[in-house]
Amino acid sequence: MSHEVVELQFNRDGSHVDVDEVFMTILDEDGKRSEKVQSFYLDKDYSKFRVEIMEIIKPNGKRIPVDLKSNSREETPTSDTEANIYDPNRKILKIFLPDLKIGDTIHYKVKRDTFKSTIPNHVYGMVLGQYIFPVKYYSFTIKGPADLKLYTLVKDKVKGTVTSKTWAEGTTQARQWIFRDVPQLTPEPSMPSFMRVVMRLLYSTLPSWEAASRWYYQLTEPKLKPTPAITAKVHELTKGLNNDDAKIKALFYFVAQKIRYMGITAEKNRPGFEPHEVGLTFSRRYGVCRDKAALLVSMLRVAGFRANMVLVNVGGKLDKEIPVPYFNHAVVVLRDESGGPLLYMDPTSETSKQFFPDYERDSSCLIADKKGEPLRLTPSLPPDRNLYQLVIRDVFSTKHQLYGRIDATCTGFVDTVFRSILMLKGQEEQRDFIRRMFLGRYPGIVITRISLSNPADRSHPFSFSLDFQIDRPAVVGKDGLICLLPLSDMPRPGVLDAWILGKANMVKRRFPLRFGYTYKTRIIEAIHFTQPPEEIRLPAIPNIANDVVDARTSFTLKKGATLVINREFALKKLEVTPQQYQDILRVQHARRQRVTLPIILRSEK
């Protein structure tokens, strides 16, 4: 349960001071665990931060100040460490609350003096009015010059919990929103960011997303001028290439693979958004996402392509109504003759074969443009572009054994997943991974041979083949009846099936479920019978097709001796609504049911 009062005062140049005072009562063990450490984000390039009060109020009213010197420390954000980035001015301040007990109230007051706004002469932000704990009282007041237009909106209101008012203080206009008795939100697995689903207040002096687009263009464009060395490298990489696709690939893979993803942030104007000069990134052969994106834009332009930098909110969607440019990544867009987005490209990853990774699709993005661009969504891929295909040629012998060969091919993100897993393994470990993958899907299978392509060779899609034998794929009954469970009936056969569909593990949902990927798994199994059965009874498996999934199974009998089974499953949405979620559950139920529907063979006694 919390009581919070925030006041923000902004100036014409976008600088602002905000004071945040919080009273939070610990109601249970979960609250005690989650609040025992208070964390505050520090960005010393833009603001100064001070803790004015940090204390614990006991149920009897006794106030115990927290010794900040002995109970606080600054840490490098985990995301920076994992990304091999060092920024001495970006830290997390952690304050440890000793002897915190249920019934105690945490009281703190902090002040943040933002002396430089990210976008000059503008202020913007988002205030969450709902959390995973009940909000008893939350007041947010913003004050600024009365003649500056401030755009505001409360989204996803919880009825009866928010009020607002506006008043003047001389040449200053003040606006206040008060959130009272807001019920807690119970999070769900794989739901979108809280910022998309809870009650939230948006505010901004930016008149449009186009204005933010123009700002980013003005910030990045001076950094894109190619050096003679860059120009020479572009000519070297594209020499003898006669089509645009080949040239684009050559430039993309050079930046992705030869420019290492790492960096020491040293930008002076707008750190975190401003790339280094492309000549510096090229000569050092390393940079962070915005540096690599800027270099690729510059090289593409030298090669005659129209390219621009793009800001992306990876895995998230921003509200279109009010421009609050909360972006966390920078990529590249190739544009067509009319200026529209043609191809998005992210050269950050050194191992991906894809121009643009799936986890960045269906995400809000903003193209840097001289005239200004609207907020867009990065396009989703059709499932066929992330294909895992198994072609099985096997024989069902008179001894009721199943043996044969599997050939597997991968494209798109499936290809990336296999390479990411296998590249750091030795050859025997690679084969053992493939072996265990199939054994986990079809117990009893014996793999007698495995060969696979080189995971480091990106010139061809990743593929592998294996020989197998299954001694007991069937149950033999009386009167010559045989119940055969073909290899193609293994549950969740694809490398993505278990991981992605495993997210659908609730009976119903209140919030959308974000899968993050579209994909297709296709299995073609041709079973040859050494002794053709007198009769084959095939299970009736209904096909399912809707906006979210396609699940299809077909059987073809060739000359009575070969049964061809074609199974396909395609997930077409990166994110599904609570209503669409029921379609996923129906598919999962049908898959579980299919395992109990074997192929029935009748042979002579």
C-alpha positions in Angstrom: 0.0 0.0 0.0 1.5 3.4 -0.9 1.1 7.1 -0.6 3.1 9.2 -3.0 3.4 12.8 -3.9 5.4 14.0 -7.0 5.9 17.5 -8.1 7.7 18.4 -11.4 8.7 22.0 -12.4 9.9 22.5 -15.9 11.6 25.4 -17.8 11.5 26.6 -21.4 14.7 24.8 -22.3 13.3 21.5 -21.1 15.3 21.4 -17.9 13.3 20.4 -14.9 13.3 19.5 -11.2 11.1 16.8 -9.7 10.6 15.9 -6.1 9.2 12.5 -5.2 8.0 11.7 -1.7 6.8 8.2 -0.9 5.2 6.4 2.1 5.0 2.7 1.5 3.6 0.2 4.1 4.8 -3.4 4.0 1.8 -5.7 4.2 3.3 -9.2 3.7 6.5 -11.2 3.1 6.3 -10.6 -0.7 6.3 -6.9 -0.1 9.1 -7.1 2.4 11.3 -9.0 -0.1 10.5 -6.8 -3.1 11.0 -3.5 -1.2 14.0 -4.4 1.0 16.3 -2.7 -1.6 15.2 0.6 -3.1 16.8 1.3 -6.5 17.1 4.6 -8.4 18.4 5.1 -11.9 21.2 7.7 -12.3 22.2 9.3 -15.5 24.8 11.9 -14.6 25.0 13.2 -18.2 21.6 14.6 -17.8 20.7 15.0 -14.1 21.8 15.3 -10.5 20.1 13.1 -7.9 19.9 13.5 -4.2 18.2 11.5 -1.4 16.8 14.0 1.1 15.0 11.5 3.3 15.3 7.7 3.7 13.8 6.3 6.9 11.7 3.4 8.3 8.6 4.3 10.3 7.6 1.7 12.8 4.0 0.9 13.7 4.4 2.8 17.0 5.5 5.9 15.0 9.2 5.7 15.7 11.3 6.9 12.8 14.6 5.2 12.1 16.8 7.0 9.6 18.7 4.8 7.1 22.5 5.4 7.2 23.0 6.1 3.5 26.8 5.9 3.7 26.9 2.3 5.0 23.7 1.0 3.3 23.9 2.3 -0.3 26.1 1.7 -3.3 26.2 2.5 -7.0 26.2 -0.3 -9.6 26.6 -0.6 -13.3 23.3 -1.5 -14.9 23.2 -5.3 -15.7 22.0 -4.5 -19.2 25.2 -2.5 -19.8 27.5 -5.2 -18.5 25.8 -7.9 -20.6 26.0 -5.7 -23.7 29.8 -5.1 -23.1 29.2 -1.3 -22.6 30.9 0.9 -20.1 29.3 4.2 -19.2 30.7 5.8 -16.1 27.8 8.2 -15.8 25.0 5.6 -16.0 24.5 3.8 -12.7 21.9 2.2 -10.4 21.8 3.6 -6.8 20.8 0.8 -4.5 19.8 1.6 -0.9 19.4 -1.4 1.5 16.9 -1.1 4.3 18.1 -3.0 7.3 15.7 -4.7 9.7 12.7 -4.1 7.6 9.6 -5.8 9.0 6.0 -6.4 8.0 3.9 -3.4 9.2 6.8 -1.0 8.7 6.4 2.1 6.5 9.2 3.1 4.1 9.4 6.9 3.8 11.7 8.5 1.4 12.0 11.9 -0.4 14.3 12.2 -3.4 15.1 15.1 -5.7 16.2 14.9 -9.3 17.6 18.0 -11.0 17.5 17.4 -14.8 19.8 20.1 -16.1 19.7 18.9 -19.7 16.7 17.5 -21.5 17.1 14.7 -24.0 15.2 16.7 -26.6 16.2 20.4 -26.3 13.3 22.7 -25.2 11.0 19.9 -24.5 9.8 17.8 -21.5 7.9 14.5 -21.7 7.2 11.5 -19.6 4.9 8.8 -18.4 3.4 8.4 -14.9 2.1 5.0 -13.9 -1.1 5.2 -11.8 -1.3 1.5 -11.1 1.2 -1.1 -9.8 1.5 -4.7 -8.5 0.5 -3.3 -5.1 -2.5 -1.2 -4.1 -2.2 2.5 -4.5 -3.9 4.4 -1.7 -3.0 7.9 -2.8 -0.8 9.1 -5.6 -0.5 12.8 -6.5 1.4 14.1 -9.6 1.7 17.8 -10.2 3.5 19.4 -13.1 4.2 23.1 -13.4 5.6 25.1 -16.3 5.3 28.3 -18.3 1.7 29.0 -19.0 2.2 29.9 -22.6 3.8 26.5 -23.4 1.4 23.9 -24.6 1.4 20.7 -22.6 -0.3 17.7 -24.1 -1.7 15.2 -21.6 -3.8 12.0 -21.6 -4.8 9.4 -19.0 -5.0 6.0 -20.7 -6.7 2.8 -19.5 -8.5 4.5 -16.7 -9.7 2.5 -13.7 -13.2 3.9 -13.2 -13.6 6.2 -10.2 -9.9 6.4 -9.2 -8.5 9.5 -10.8 -9.3 13.2 -10.7 -7.5 16.3 -12.1 -7.5 20.0 -11.8 -5.6 23.0 -13.4 -4.7 26.4 -11.9 -2.5 29.4 -12.5 0.4 30.7 -10.4 1.3 34.0 -12.1 3.0 33.1 -15.3 3.1 29.4 -14.4 0.4 26.9 -15.1 -0.1 23.9 -12.8 -1.9 20.7 -13.4 -2.5 18.0 -10.9 -3.8 14.4 -11.1 -4.7 12.4 -8.0 -5.1 8.6 -8.1 -6.9 7.2 -5.1 -7.7 3.6 -4.0 -6.3 2.0 -7.2 -6.5 -1.8 -7.0 -3.3 -3.7 -7.5 -2.6 -5.3 -10.8 -1.7 -9.0 -10.9 0.9 -9.6 -13.6 0.7 -12.5 -16.0 3.5 -14.4 -17.7 4.7 -13.1 -21.0 2.4 -10.1 -20.8 3.5 -6.8 -22.5 5.2 -4.1 -20.6 3.3 -2.5 -17.7 3.6 0.7 -19.5 1.1 -0.6 -22.1 -1.6 -2.1 -19.9 -1.9 -0.2 -16.6 -3.6 3.1 -16.0 -1.0 5.8 -17.0 -0.7 9.5 -17.5 1.2 10.7 -20.6 2.5 14.2 -20.8 4.6 16.0 -23.4 5.4 19.4 -24.9 6.3 17.8 -28.2 3.4 18.6 -30.6 3.8 15.4 -32.6 5.9 12.3 -33.3 7.1 14.1 -36.5 8.8 16.7 -34.3 10.7 13.9 -32.5 11.7 12.4 -35.9 13.1 15.8 -37.0 15.1 16.1 -33.8 16.7 12.7 -34.2 17.5 13.5 -37.8 19.2 16.7 -36.8 21.2 15.0 -34.1 22.5 12.1 -36.2 22.9 13.5 -39.7 26.2 15.3 -39.0 27.7 12.1 -37.8 27.1 10.2 -41.0 29.6 11.8 -43.3 31.8 9.0 -44.8 35.6 9.2 -44.7 37.7 8.2 -47.8 38.5 4.9 -46.0 34.8 4.1 -45.7 34.1 5.0 -49.3 37.0 2.8 -50.4 35.7 -0.1 -48.3 32.2 0.2 -49.8 33.7 0.0 -53.3 35.8 -3.0 -52.3 32.8 -4.9 -50.8 30.5 -4.2 -53.7 32.9 -4.6 -56.6 31.6 -7.1 -59.1 28.2 -7.4 -57.5 25.5 -6.8 -60.1 22.3 -6.7 -58.0 21.1 -4.6 -55.0 20.4 -7.6 -52.8 24.0 -8.8 -53.0 25.4 -5.3 -52.3 23.1 -4.8 -49.3 24.1 -8.2 -47.9 27.8 -7.4 -48.3 27.6 -4.1 -46.5 25.3 -5.5 -43.8 27.4 -8.5 -42.9 30.6 -6.4 -42.8 29.1 -4.0 -40.2 27.4 -6.9 -38.3 30.4 -9.2 -38.2 33.5 -7.0 -38.5 32.4 -4.1 -36.2 32.4 -5.5 -32.7 29.4 -4.6 -30.4 31.0 -2.9 -27.4 31.7 0.7 -26.4 32.7 3.3 -23.9 30.1 6.0 -24.0 31.8 9.4 -24.6 29.3 11.4 -26.6 29.1 15.0 -25.5 25.8 16.3 -26.9 23.1 13.7 -26.2 24.7 10.5 -24.7 22.6 7.4 -25.2 21.1 8.7 -28.5 24.0 10.4 -30.3 26.2 8.1 -32.4 29.9 8.7 -32.8 31.4 9.9 -36.0 31.2 7.0 -38.5 34.8 7.5 -39.3 35.7 6.8 -35.7 33.6 3.7 -35.5 35.0 2.4 -38.7 38.6 2.9 -37.6 38.2 1.5 -34.1 36.1 -1.5 -35.4 33.7 -1.4 -32.5 30.7 0.5 -31.3 27.3 0.3 -29.7 24.0 -0.1 -31.5 23.7 3.5 -32.6 27.3 3.5 -33.8 26.9 0.4 -35.9 23.6 1.6 -37.3 25.1 5.0 -38.2 28.0 3.3 -40.0 25.7 1.0 -42.0 23.6 4.0 -43.0 26.7 5.9 -44.2 28.0 2.9 -46.2 24.6 2.2 -47.8 24.4 5.8 -48.9 27.8 5.6 -50.5 26.6 2.5 -52.4 23.6 4.6 -53.7 20.9 3.5 -51.4 18.5 5.7 -49.5 18.9 4.9 -45.8 18.2 6.5 -42.5 18.6 5.7 -38.8 15.6 4.5 -36.8 14.8 4.5 -33.1 13.1 1.4 -31.8 11.3 0.4 -28.6 12.4 -3.3 -28.7 9.5 -5.6 -27.9 7.1 -2.8 -26.9 4.5 -0.4 -28.3 4.3 3.3 -27.5 1.1 5.2 -27.3 0.4 7.1 -30.5 -1.7 9.9 -29.0 1.0 11.7 -27.0 4.6 11.7 -28.2 6.7 10.2 -25.3 9.8 8.9 -27.1 10.9 6.1 -24.8 13.2 4.2 -27.2 15.9 1.8 -26.3 17.6 0.8 -29.5 18.8 2.2 -32.9 18.7 0.4 -36.2 18.6 1.2 -40.0 15.9 1.4 -42.6 16.2 1.2 -46.3 13.6 3.4 -48.1 11.9 3.0 -51.4 11.6 5.7 -54.1 8.6 7.3 -52.4 10.4 7.4 -49.0 8.4 4.6 -47.4 10.2 2.0 -45.3 11.4 -0.9 -47.5 13.7 -3.0 -45.3 14.6 -2.7 -41.6 18.1 -3.8 -40.7 19.8 -4.3 -37.3 23.6 -4.9 -37.6 24.0 -5.3 -33.8 24.3 -9.1 -33.6 27.5 -10.7 -34.9 25.9 -14.1 -35.4 22.5 -13.5 -36.9 21.8 -14.4 -40.5 18.7 -12.2 -40.4 18.7 -8.6 -41.4 16.2 -7.8 -38.7 15.6 -10.1 -35.6 12.1 -11.3 -34.7 12.2 -9.9 -31.2 12.4 -6.4 -32.7 9.3 -6.9 -34.9 5.9 -5.5 -34.1 7.7 -2.8 -32.0 7.2 1.0 -32.1 9.8 2.8 -34.2 10.6 6.3 -35.4 12.5 7.0 -38.6 14.9 10.0 -38.4 13.7 12.2 -41.2 14.3 15.9 -42.2 10.6 16.5 -42.7 9.5 14.2 -39.9 7.9 10.8 -39.8 5.0 9.3 -37.8 5.3 6.6 -35.2 5.3 3.2 -36.9 5.4 -0.5 -36.1 8.2 -2.6 -37.4 6.7 -5.2 -39.7 6.0 -8.8 -38.6 7.4 -11.7 -40.6 5.2 -14.2 -42.3 5.6 -17.6 -40.6 7.2 -19.2 -43.6 10.3 -17.0 -43.1 11.0 -18.8 -39.8 10.6 -22.3 -41.0 11.7 -25.6 -39.4 11.2 -28.5 -41.9 11.7 -32.2 -41.2 11.5 -34.6 -44.1 11.3 -38.2 -42.8 11.7 -41.2 -45.0 11.2 -44.4 -43.0 10.2 -48.0 -43.3 7.8 -50.0 -41.2 9.1 -53.5 -41.2 7.3 -56.8 -40.8 9.0 -57.0 -37.3 7.0 -53.8 -36.5 10.1 -51.6 -36.3 10.4 -48.1 -37.8 13.7 -47.0 -39.3 14.8 -44.4 -41.7 16.3 -41.0 -42.2 15.5 -37.4 -41.2 16.6 -34.3 -43.2 16.1 -31.0 -41.4 16.4 -27.5 -42.8 16.0 -24.2 -41.0 15.4 -20.6 -42.1 15.1 -17.2 -40.3 15.0 -17.2 -36.5 15.0 -21.0 -36.3 18.3 -20.9 -38.2 19.6 -18.3 -35.7 18.5 -20.4 -32.7 20.4 -23.5 -33.8 23.5 -21.5 -34.7 23.5 -19.7 -31.3 23.2 -23.0 -29.4 25.7 -25.0 -31.5 28.5 -22.5 -32.4 30.1 -22.7 -29.0 29.9 -26.5 -28.8 32.4 -29.0 -30.0 31.3 -31.4 -32.8 30.4 -34.3 -30.4 28.5 -31.8 -28.2 26.6 -30.6 -31.3 25.6 -34.1 -32.2 24.6 -34.9 -28.6 22.3 -31.8 -28.6 20.5 -33.1 -31.7 20.3 -36.6 -30.2 18.8 -35.4 -27.0 16.4 -33.1 -28.8 14.7 -36.0 -30.6 14.9 -38.4 -27.6 13.0 -35.8 -25.6 10.3 -35.7 -28.2 10.0 -39.4 -29.0 11.2 -41.6 -26.2 12.7 -44.9 -27.5 14.2 -43.4 -30.7 17.8 -44.6 -31.3 19.9 -42.2 -33.4 22.6 -44.2 -35.3 24.1 -41.4 -37.4 24.1 -37.5 -37.3 25.7 -35.0 -39.7 25.1 -31.3 -39.6 26.3 -28.2 -41.5 28.8 -25.9 -40.0 27.0 -23.5 -37.7 29.6 -20.8 -38.4 28.9 -20.9 -42.2 26.1 -18.5 -42.9 26.3 -18.9 -46.7 23.6 -21.6 -46.5 20.7 -22.3 -44.2 21.6 -24.5 -41.3 20.7 -28.2 -41.8 21.3 -31.6 -40.4 20.4 -35.2 -41.1 20.3 -38.4 -39.1 19.5 -42.0 -39.3 17.2 -43.6 -36.7 15.5 -46.7 -35.5 12.5 -47.2 -33.2 12.0 -50.7 -32.0 8.4 -50.3 -30.6 6.5 -47.6 -32.5 3.4 -49.8 -32.6 1.2 -51.9 -30.4 0.2 -55.2 -31.9 -3.3 -56.4 -31.0 -5.5 -59.3 -31.8 -6.9 -60.1 -35.1 -3.9 -58.5 -36.9 -4.7 -55.0 -35.7 -1.6 -52.7 -35.3 -1.7 -49.2 -33.7 1.1 -47.2 -35.2 2.4 -43.9 -33.7 4.4 -42.3 -36.5 7.4 -40.2 -35.8 5.6 -37.1 -37.2 3.2 -37.3 -34.3 5.8 -36.3 -31.7 4.5 -33.4 -29.7 5.9 -30.0 -30.2 8.4 -31.2 -32.8 10.0 -27.9 -33.7 12.8 -26.1 -31.9 10.4 -23.2 -31.2 7.2 -25.1 -30.4 8.0 -26.0 -26.8 9.5 -22.7 -26.0 6.9 -20.4 -27.6 3.7 -22.4 -27.2 4.7 -23.2 -23.7 3.9 -19.6 -22.8 0.2 -20.4 -23.2 -0.1 -22.1 -19.8 -3.1 -20.3 -18.3 -6.8 -21.1 -18.5 -7.6 -17.5 -19.4 -5.9 -14.2 -19.5 -6.7 -10.6 -18.7 -3.8 -9.1 -20.7 -2.3 -9.9 -24.1 0.2 -12.7 -24.5 3.4 -11.7 -26.3 5.0 -14.7 -28.1 7.7 -12.5 -29.7 8.0 -14.6 -32.9 6.1 -16.0 -35.8 7.1 -19.3 -37.2 6.1 -22.5 -39.1 7.0 -26.1 -38.4 6.5 -28.5 -41.3 6.9 -32.3 -41.1 6.6 -34.5 -44.2 6.8 -38.2 -43.3 6.7 -41.0 -46.0 6.2 -44.4 -44.3 6.9 -47.3 -46.6 5.4 -50.7 -45.5 7.5 -53.7 -46.4 4.3 -55.7 -46.2 1.4 -53.4 -47.3 -1.5 -53.7 -44.8 -4.9 -54.9 -46.0 -6.5 -51.9 -44.4 -5.3 -48.5 -43.1 -7.6 -46.5 -40.8 -6.5 -42.9 -40.6 -7.5 -40.6 -37.6 -9.9 -37.7 -38.3 -7.8 -34.7 -37.4 -9.6 -31.4 -38.0 -7.6 -28.5 -39.5 -7.6 -25.2 -37.6 -7.2 -21.9 -39.4 -7.8 -18.4 -38.0 -6.0 -15.1 -37.6 -3.6 -16.5 -35.1 -2.7 -20.1 -36.2 -2.8 -22.6 -39.0 -2.7 -26.2 -38.0 -3.1 -28.8 -40.8 -2.7 -32.5 -41.2 -3.2 -34.5 -44.4 -2.7 -38.1 -45.4 -1.9 -39.5 -48.9 -1.7 -43.3 -49.6 0.5 -44.1 -52.6 -0.1 -47.5 -54.2 -1.0 -49.0 -50.9 2.6 -49.3 -49.8 3.6 -45.8 -48.8 1.7 -43.4 -46.5 2.7 -39.7 -46.7 1.8 -37.6 -43.7 2.0 -33.8 -44.1 1.8 -31.8 -40.9 2.1 -28.1 -40.6 1.7 -25.6 -37.8 2.1 -21.9 -38.2 1.9 -19.1 -35.6 0.9 -15.9 -37.4 0.9 -13.4 -34.5 3.6 -12.1 -32.3 1.1 -11.1 -29.8 -2.5 -12.2 -29.1 -5.4 -10.6 -27.3 -7.1 -12.4 -24.4 -9.9 -13.4 -26.9 -7.4 -14.8 -29.4 -5.6 -16.6 -26.6 -8.5 -19.1 -26.6 -7.5 -20.1 -30.2 -4.1 -21.1 -28.9 -5.7 -23.3 -26.2 -7.9 -25.0 -28.7 -4.8 -25.9 -30.8 -3.0 -27.2 -27.8 -5.9 -29.4 -26.9 -6.1 -30.7 -30.4 -2.4 -31.6 -30.3 -2.7 -33.5 -27.1 -5.8 -35.3 -28.4 -4.0 -36.3 -31.6 -1.4 -38.4 -29.6 -4.2 -40.7 -28.6 -5.3 -41.1 -32.2 -2.8 -43.6 -33.8 -2.9 -45.0 -37.3 -4.7 -48.4 -37.3 -3.3 -51.1 -39.6 -4.9 -54.4 -40.3 -2.8 -57.2 -41.7 -3.2 -60.9 -42.3 -2.9 -63.0 -39.1 
